[in-house]
Amino acid sequence: MTSPAEPIAITRGEAYNVHYYIKKDPMKIGAFELIEPLPELREPHALAMLRPWIDVGSVGTLALSRLESHLQAQELGKLAKPGMFFDFTRYRPTLTSRDGKREVTVPNSFVRYARRASGPDFVFLHLLEPHMFGEDYTDSVVELFKALGIKRYFLAGAMYDAVPHTRPLLVTGSISGVSIQHILGASKVEQSTYEGPTTINYLVGQKASALGIENSSLIAHLPQYAQLDEDFSGAARVLEIIAAIYALPKSIIDYKRGEEQYRELSLAVASNPRLKPMIKQLEQTYDARAQAQPGPPQTKLSAELEGFLREMGEKLDGGGSEPKT
């Protein structure tokens, strides 16, 4: 074990506006450098968000930040050389002035932790999706799990979907492939049926499962036509379910800001002659899905609505998915 050292810099939390200290000669685990000594954690669960792939509306970022604030999470580490995995022409470094000095903030993935009086302790992972050496990146996350004794990997976030903002947000999720509805009571969570392009970070869950670590997910489905930078309703919905799973106080959930956002959205929609009939059809499809048996929705969307949603998706794929700096 190394002896304590004076902190050498204050570094902004790389795209998340969190400040933390890194000591000299930190412990290396995979591609991560961690502050020593490592904390003693009780049956820890890793709660992760992944930007930008599954963090639309910054839902994962908002939810984890809220939990970290409530539990007074502490910094644990970050990637030693983020340039091994990230293209800095896509995740842009930022230049700021602090006390008359110019500082460069480099985008990174970082780790925090929190101890709890009861139940499992938490390790929080703020992950950026890698542009290269993805297998090495995922291996390093799994090495981190082994070093910290992680018992469950829980990915939380959001994706866009053909759903209306006028209905309760749909959520899909599971724990090691099994529905978590039985532990949630009235909180409706569906089993994911998604098939298609995914992230290389999906390997983290597969490799964790191979090690006997529970692989879990919780994904809110947000209205594609809204595309809010920060969707507080989505964050509240995810936090609502996490609070139910881990017996956390409901005071961590901020419903008010989301309700205000969606109320303003309703006013904007009411004056938009193109959106108004489309949202009515989305409501009909949502209601039919809610009344049907579990599985993909059977109601077919109109060609006009499908075209509109496809147009919105193409705008996202065309460059709107990278983190803003």
C-alpha positions in Angstrom: 0.0 0.0 0.0 1.4 3.4 -0.9 1.6 6.2 1.6 -0.8 9.2 1.2 0.4 11.9 -1.1 -0.6 15.5 -1.5 -3.1 16.1 -4.3 -1.4 17.5 -7.3 -4.3 19.0 -9.3 -7.9 19.8 -9.3 -9.4 18.4 -12.5 -12.9 19.0 -13.8 -14.9 15.8 -14.0 -14.5 15.5 -17.7 -17.9 16.5 -19.2 -19.8 16.0 -15.9 -18.8 19.2 -14.0 -17.5 17.3 -11.0 -14.2 18.3 -9.3 -11.9 15.7 -7.7 -8.4 15.1 -6.5 -6.0 12.4 -7.9 -3.0 11.5 -5.8 0.5 10.8 -7.1 1.2 7.2 -8.3 -2.4 6.0 -8.1 -3.2 2.2 -8.3 -3.6 0.9 -11.8 -6.4 -1.6 -12.5 -6.7 -2.3 -16.2 -6.8 1.1 -17.9 -8.1 2.9 -14.8 -6.1 4.7 -12.1 -7.7 4.6 -8.6 -7.0 6.5 -5.5 -5.4 4.4 -2.7 -6.2 2.9 -0.4 -9.2 1.2 -2.0 -12.4 1.5 0.1 -13.8 -1.5 1.9 -17.2 -2.0 0.3 -20.0 -4.3 1.4 -21.5 -6.4 -1.4 -21.2 -3.4 -3.8 -23.4 -2.9 -6.8 -22.1 -0.9 -9.8 -24.6 1.7 -11.1 -23.5 2.9 -14.5 -24.5 5.3 -17.2 -23.1 5.3 -20.8 -22.9 8.4 -22.8 -24.0 9.1 -25.5 -25.4 5.8 -26.6 -28.0 5.2 -23.9 -28.1 8.6 -22.2 -30.5 10.6 -24.2 -32.0 13.4 -22.3 -29.0 13.0 -19.9 -31.3 10.6 -17.9 -28.5 8.4 -16.7 -26.3 11.3 -15.9 -29.1 13.1 -13.9 -30.1 9.9 -12.1 -26.6 9.0 -11.0 -25.7 12.6 -10.0 -28.9 12.7 -7.8 -28.0 9.4 -6.1 -24.3 10.6 -5.6 -25.5 13.8 -4.0 -27.9 12.1 -1.7 -25.3 9.5 -0.6 -22.3 11.9 -0.5 -20.3 9.8 -3.0 -16.6 10.1 -3.0 -14.1 10.1 -6.0 -12.3 6.8 -6.7 -10.6 7.2 -10.1 -10.6 7.6 -13.8 -9.0 6.3 -17.0 -5.2 6.9 -16.9 -5.0 7.7 -20.7 -8.4 8.4 -22.1 -6.9 9.1 -25.5 -6.4 5.4 -25.9 -10.1 5.0 -26.3 -11.6 8.3 -27.3 -11.4 10.4 -30.4 -10.9 14.0 -29.2 -12.2 15.4 -32.4 -15.6 13.9 -31.4 -15.4 14.3 -27.6 -13.8 17.7 -27.6 -11.5 18.9 -24.8 -12.5 22.3 -23.4 -10.4 25.3 -22.5 -11.2 27.3 -19.4 -9.6 30.0 -17.2 -9.2 29.5 -13.5 -7.5 32.0 -11.2 -5.8 33.6 -14.2 -4.5 30.2 -15.5 -5.6 28.4 -18.7 -6.7 24.8 -18.1 -7.6 22.0 -20.5 -10.3 19.6 -19.5 -9.9 16.2 -21.2 -13.1 14.0 -21.6 -12.8 10.9 -19.5 -14.7 8.1 -17.8 -14.6 8.2 -14.0 -15.6 6.2 -10.9 -17.1 7.2 -7.6 -18.4 5.2 -4.6 -20.7 5.5 -1.6 -21.2 3.5 1.5 -24.7 2.9 2.9 -25.9 2.1 6.4 -27.8 -1.0 5.1 -28.0 -2.8 1.9 -25.2 -3.0 -0.7 -22.8 -0.1 -1.1 -22.6 1.6 -4.5 -19.9 2.2 -7.1 -20.9 4.8 -9.7 -19.5 4.6 -13.2 -19.8 7.6 -15.6 -18.7 5.9 -18.8 -18.1 7.5 -22.2 -18.5 5.1 -25.2 -15.1 4.2 -26.7 -14.3 5.0 -30.3 -11.4 2.5 -30.5 -9.9 -0.5 -28.5 -13.4 -1.2 -27.3 -12.6 -4.7 -26.1 -9.7 -3.4 -24.0 -12.0 -0.8 -22.6 -14.7 -3.3 -21.6 -12.0 -5.6 -20.1 -10.8 -2.8 -17.9 -14.3 -2.2 -16.6 -14.6 -5.8 -15.8 -11.2 -5.8 -14.1 -12.5 -3.0 -12.0 -15.5 -5.1 -11.0 -13.2 -7.9 -9.9 -10.9 -5.6 -7.9 -13.9 -4.0 -6.0 -15.9 -7.2 -5.5 -18.9 -6.0 -7.5 -22.0 -8.2 -7.1 -24.3 -6.5 -9.6 -23.8 -4.4 -12.7 -26.7 -2.0 -13.2 -26.9 0.1 -16.4 -29.4 3.0 -16.2 -30.3 5.4 -19.0 -32.8 6.3 -21.7 -33.5 5.9 -25.4 -35.8 7.6 -27.8 -39.0 5.8 -28.8 -42.4 6.3 -30.5 -44.1 7.2 -27.3 -46.2 10.3 -26.2 -45.1 12.6 -23.4 -48.8 12.6 -22.3 -48.6 9.1 -20.8 -46.4 7.5 -18.1 -43.0 6.9 -19.5 -42.3 3.3 -20.5 -39.4 1.5 -18.9 -37.7 -1.7 -19.9 -35.3 -3.6 -17.6 -34.1 -6.8 -16.2 -31.7 -8.4 -13.7 -29.6 -11.1 -15.4 -32.2 -11.4 -18.1 -35.1 -11.9 -15.7 -37.9 -9.4 -15.4 -37.6 -7.2 -12.2 -41.4 -6.5 -12.2 -41.9 -8.9 -9.3 -39.9 -6.7 -6.9 -41.4 -3.4 -8.1 -45.1 -3.7 -7.2 -47.0 -1.1 -9.1 -44.0 0.2 -11.1 -44.5 -1.3 -14.6 -41.2 -2.4 -16.1 -41.3 -4.4 -19.3 -38.8 -6.9 -20.6 -36.7 -5.4 -23.4 -37.3 -6.9 -26.9 -34.9 -4.6 -28.7 -32.8 -6.1 -31.5 -30.4 -4.0 -33.6 -27.3 -2.0 -33.4 -25.8 -1.7 -29.9 -22.7 -0.6 -28.1 -19.5 -2.5 -27.6 -20.1 -1.8 -23.9 -22.7 -4.5 -24.0 -19.8 -6.9 -23.6 -19.4 -5.6 -20.0 -22.7 -7.2 -19.0 -21.9 -10.4 -20.8 -18.4 -10.7 -19.3 -19.8 -9.8 -15.8 -22.4 -12.5 -16.1 -19.7 -15.0 -17.0 -18.0 -14.1 -13.7 -21.2 -14.6 -11.7 -22.0 -10.9 -11.4 -25.7 -10.0 -12.0 -26.2 -8.1 -15.2 -29.0 -5.6 -15.0 -30.5 -2.7 -17.0 -33.1 0.0 -16.6 -33.9 2.1 -19.7 -36.6 4.8 -19.9 -38.3 5.3 -23.3 -38.5 9.0 -24.1 -40.7 10.8 -26.7 -38.5 11.1 -29.8 -40.1 14.4 -30.9 -39.1 16.2 -27.7 -35.3 15.7 -27.5 -34.7 17.6 -24.4 -31.1 18.2 -23.4 -32.1 17.2 -19.8 -35.3 15.2 -19.5 -36.2 15.4 -15.8 -39.3 13.2 -16.2 -37.1 10.4 -17.6 -34.6 10.8 -14.7 -37.5 10.8 -12.1 -38.9 7.6 -13.7 -35.6 5.8 -13.5 -34.9 7.1 -9.9 -38.4 5.9 -8.9 -37.6 2.4 -9.8 -34.0 2.4 -8.4 -35.5 3.7 -5.1 -38.0 0.9 -5.1 -35.3 -1.7 -5.7 -32.8 -0.4 -3.1 -35.3 1.0 -0.5 -34.1 4.6 -1.0 -36.2 7.6 0.2 -38.6 9.1 -2.4 -37.1 12.5 -1.6 -34.3 11.8 -4.1 -36.9 12.0 -6.9 -37.6 15.4 -8.4 -41.0 15.1 -10.1 -41.7 18.9 -10.3 -39.1 19.9 -12.9 -40.2 17.1 -15.2 -43.8 18.0 -14.8 -43.1 21.6 -15.7 -41.0 20.6 -18.8 -43.8 18.3 -20.1 -46.5 20.9 -19.4 -44.5 23.4 -21.5 -44.1 20.8 -24.2 -47.9 20.3 -24.2 -48.4 24.0 -24.8 -45.9 23.9 -27.7 -47.6 20.8 -29.2 -51.0 22.4 -29.0 -49.9 25.2 -31.4 -48.2 22.8 -33.8 -50.6 21.5 -36.5 -48.2 18.8 -37.6 -47.4 17.4 -34.2 -50.9 17.4 -32.6 -52.5 14.6 -34.7 -49.3 12.6 -34.6 -49.2 12.6 -30.8 -52.9 11.6 -30.7 -51.9 8.5 -32.8 -49.0 7.8 -30.4 -51.4 7.9 -27.5 -53.7 5.4 -29.3 -50.8 3.1 -29.9 -49.6 3.4 -26.3 -53.0 2.7 -24.9 -53.4 -0.4 -27.2 -50.0 -1.7 -26.1 -50.9 -1.2 -22.4 -54.1 -3.3 -22.9 -52.4 -6.0 -25.0 -50.4 -9.0 -23.8 -46.7 -8.5 -23.2 -44.7 -8.2 -26.4 -44.1 -5.8 -29.3 -46.9 -3.3 -30.1 -49.4 -4.6 -32.7 -50.8 -1.2 -33.8 -49.2 0.1 -37.0 -48.2 3.7 -37.1 -49.3 5.8 -40.1 -46.8 6.3 -42.9 -46.7 10.0 -42.1 -45.8 9.4 -38.5 -43.2 6.8 -39.3 -41.6 9.2 -41.8 -41.5 11.9 -39.2 -39.9 9.7 -36.6 -37.4 8.4 -39.1 -36.5 12.0 -40.0 -36.0 12.7 -36.3 -33.8 9.6 -35.9 -31.7 10.6 -38.9 -31.0 14.0 -37.4 -29.8 12.2 -34.2 -27.6 9.9 -36.1 -26.2 12.8 -38.1 -24.3 14.2 -35.3 -26.6 15.0 -32.4 -25.5 12.0 -30.3 -22.1 13.1 -29.2 -21.6 14.6 -25.7 -21.7 18.4 -25.6 -18.7 20.2 -24.1 
